[in-house]
Amino acid sequence: MLKYSKVFGLVAFVFLFAMCNQKSKSNNEKETILKGTIDITVDETIKPIVDDQVAVFEGTYYDAKINVKPKSEAELINDLLNQKTKVAVTSRDLTKEELASFEKSKIKPRVTPFAVDAIALISNKSNNDTLITLKTVIDFMKGIPNPRIKGLVFDNPNSSTVRFMKELANVKDITAAGVFSYKTNEEVIKVISENEGMIGVVGVNWLSEPSPNMAEVINKINVLGVKGLKDNKYYYPSQNDIAEQKYPLARDLFIINCQGYSGLGMGFASFISGDIGQRIVLKSGLMPVRTPGRKLKIRSQIINDKE
């Protein structure tokens, strides 16, 4: 009887030890602002800058893992509202209606601006004319033909670029002949590189930070200078023209966090809006929302290295 009692006691001890270890492991794996795993949904038109941020973030905080899931803007917002995703990176702020919907669900989103992006208009390299007026593009969207444009190519009917251009044109739907849509920005760039007379509408980050397999394709396209609706000059989606608020197709970028607690979403938002994240934005060719600080070392005399 004593033998069985000892065996029972040993089994109970091993069980309790295992449970304690499991509890300790669970506590260690608990998500914090710098540790854990999270999925974030990203507007496909701005995926390159988010990939850069995630790479540096994960390289700095080894216990953090961020899975980037690119989607169209419409899909992204629906996922947020339906609580299928808790963190998203978008090219627009939430509307009053969307905020009201979150309020009904007792969710208070944290919206953090972190960069200024732009929509670029591109053409085939064979086109000698690298200038275009925004009015010409808008008229074409409304069904007014123009010999300059054989076709207008968007990435996705539900994308942020389509929504942005429809708002500029003040149209609900684009039904004009000669307007085409694909799924991704990469597809648009490839189509433009292979077709003369077509105008593509893409996120400029896909051009400033191309993937290795797209570098050769991008050499076959021109980025067009655009004249706005209220200006007589042409401007490019360059960092300088975006910074001076001259380029007419600029837009703000945001990270929206609906986690409701101090998790990895908060840590990532703080990172990309902080000094390192803003330097990554600056290096990418976009405009950071705040200029990263610089430390200058003042010397009383110039040292000649040859001496």
N, C-alpha and C positions, 0 to 999 in steps of 0.2 A: 504493500500500500504506500509505504514511504517512497519506494522507487518511482511509482506513478506520480506521486505528489511532486517529486523533484523534477520529473520530466515536464509536468504541467507548468511548474514555475519557470523552467527554462524557456518553454515555448512562449509563455506570457511575456517574459523579459525581452525575447527577440522581437516579438510583435510590437511591444511598446517602443523599443529602440528604433525599429523600422518606421513606425508612425512619426516619431519625433524627427527622424532624419528627413522624412517626406515633407513634414510641415516646415522644417528649416529650409529645405530645397525650394518649397513653394514660396516662402517669404523672400528668399534670395532672388527668385525669378520674377518677383512682382514688378510691374511696370512703374518706372519713375520718369522724370523729365529727361534723364540721360541713359536709361536702361530699359530694355524690353524690345518687343516687336510690334510694329504697327503697319497697317495698310493705309496709304494715302491716295486719293483719287486726284488726278492732275489733268487739267485742260491740255489736250494733245498738242495744241498750237504752241505751248510754252514748255513742253517736256524737257528740252535740252538744258535750260537753266536750272530746272528742278533736279535733274540727274546730276549736274555738277555740284549742287548744294548737298545732296544726299551722299555723294562720294566722299566729300570732305568731312561731313558730319560723322559718318560711320568710321572714317579713318581717324577721327579724333576721339570718338567715344566707342570703344570696341564692343561694349555690351549692348549697343543700339543697332537695331535692324529695321530699315524702312523699305517697304515694298511699294514701288511706284506703279500705279495702275492708270494709264492714259485713257481718257474717254472724251467724247464731245461735251460741250458745255451743257447742253440740255440733259444729257445722261447724268452728268456730274451733279447738277443741281437737284435732279430727281432723287439721286442716291442720298444726298444730304437731307432732303425733306423727308424721305422714307426711312431715314436712319440706317441705311445700308452701308454708309461710310461716315466716319466721325471727323475726318480731317480732309480738306480739299484745297487745292491751289487753283485759283480762278483768275480771269482777266476782267472781272467786274465785282463790285460790291453786291451785297444782298439787297433786294428790293424791299419796300415797306410791307408788301404782301407776304414775302418769304419770311421776313422777321416776325410778322404776326403769326404765321403758321408755327414757327419755332416756339413762340411765346405760349401758344395753346398747348404745346407738348412740354411746357416748362423747361425748355432748353434755351440757354443764353449763349449764342455763338460769340466767339472771340475772333474779331476780324482784324488782321494785321497787314497793312500795306508794306511791301518790301522792294518794289521796283517799278519802273516805267518802261513798258514794252512798246512795240509798234507793229502795225500791219504793213507789210511790204507788197508793192505791186511789181511783178517781174515779167520779163519778156525774153524771147529767144535771143541769143547772142548775135544772130544775123540781122536783127532789126537795128538799123542805124539810129533811129530816133529813140532816145532814152528819157524823154520827157512826156508827161501825160497830165491832163487836167482831171481833177476829181469829178467835175461836172460831166465830162465825157463818159466816165465809168458809170456814174449814177444814171445818166440818160440811157446807156446801153442796158442797164438793169431794168429800166422801165419799158424797154422794147423799142427804143429809138436807135436805129442802126448807125454805125459809124465805120467808114472805110478803114480806119486805123485798127479796129478790133475785129478779128475774125471769130473770136470766142473768149469768154470770160470763165476762168476755171477756179472753183472753190474747193476746199478740202472735204467738207461734209455739210449736208443741209442743216444739221443741228449744231454746227460749230459756232464758236464765239466770233470768228471772222465774218460769217454770214450774218449773224445777229447784229454785229457792229455796222456792217455795210447797209443792212436793211433799215436800221435806225437813221443812218445818214441820208438814205434815199427816201425815207418816210414811206416805205412800202411794207405790207404785211407778208407778201409772198413774192418770190422772184419766178415769174412764169415766162419771161422773155426767151425767145429762141436764141441759141448761141451761148447760153449759160449752162455750164456743166459742173458737176460735183463728183469728187472721189472720196476716199475715206481718210487719207492722211496727208499731211503737208509734204512728205517725201514723194508721194505719188504725184502731187500737183507740180512739184519742181521737175520731176522726170518728164511729165507731159510737156511742160513749157520748153524744156531743153531739146525736145524732139519735134516741136511744131512751131513754124513761123507764124507770126500774126496773132498768136494767142497771148492773153494777159492772165497771169496767175495771181492769186491772192493768198498770201501765206504769213505766218508769224515770222518776224525778222530774226528771231533767235535761231531758227533753223538755218539761216544763212550765215550768221555771225559765228555760230558754234556748230558747224556741220559734222556729222558722224563720218568716220573714215571712208565708208562706202559711198558717201554722197559728195565728197570733195571734188571728184572729177566731173560729176554732173553739174555742180554749181558753177564750175568754170564755163559752162555752156549757156549761162543765162545772164541777163542784165537786171540790175536793180534800178527801177525807174525813179526819176525825180518827179514829185507830185506838186501840182499847184492846187491849193485849197479853194474853198468856196468864197473866202473873204480876203484873199491875198493874190497879188499878181506875180509873185515870185515862186520859183520851184525849189522844193526842199527834199532832201533824202532822209531815209530812216537811220541817219547816223547818230552817234552818241551826242555830238555837239548840237545838231538840230533838234533832237528830242529834249535835251537839257534846256535849250532856249525856248522851248514850247513853240517851235516854228513848224515842225512837221505835222500835217493835219490828221494823220492816222495813228497818233500815239494813244496809249491806254495804260491804265494802272493795273498792277498785279497784286493779288491778295492771297494770304493763307487764312482759311476759315477753320477754326477749331471748335467742334461741338462735343468734345469728350466730357466736359463737365467736371473734370478733376485734373490734378497736376500730373499729367501723363507725358508720354513722348511727343505728343502733338504740341504741347506747350513748349517743351524743350527745343523742338525743331523750329517753331515759330520765332522763339527768342534768338536762335542761332542765325537764321537767315536775315533777321532784322537788326542783328548786332554787327560788330565791327568786321568779323571774318566773313560773314554772309554778304555784307554790303561790298566788300572787296571782290568777292566772287562775281557779284552782279556787275561791278565796274569793269572787271576784266572780260566779261562776256560780251561787252559792247552795248549792254542796256544801261539805263540810268538808275542808280540806287536812290532810295527815298531820302537818304542822308549820306553826305560825303564822309567816307572813312577818314579818321584822323591820321596825321603824319607826324612823326617825331623827327625834328631837325637837330642835328648836332652842330653847334656853333664852335668854330675853332678860332683862336686868336691869331694864328699864323698858318700859312700854307706850307705843307710839308712836301718837299720834292723827293719822290720815290727813287730818283736816280742818284741822289746823293748817298 
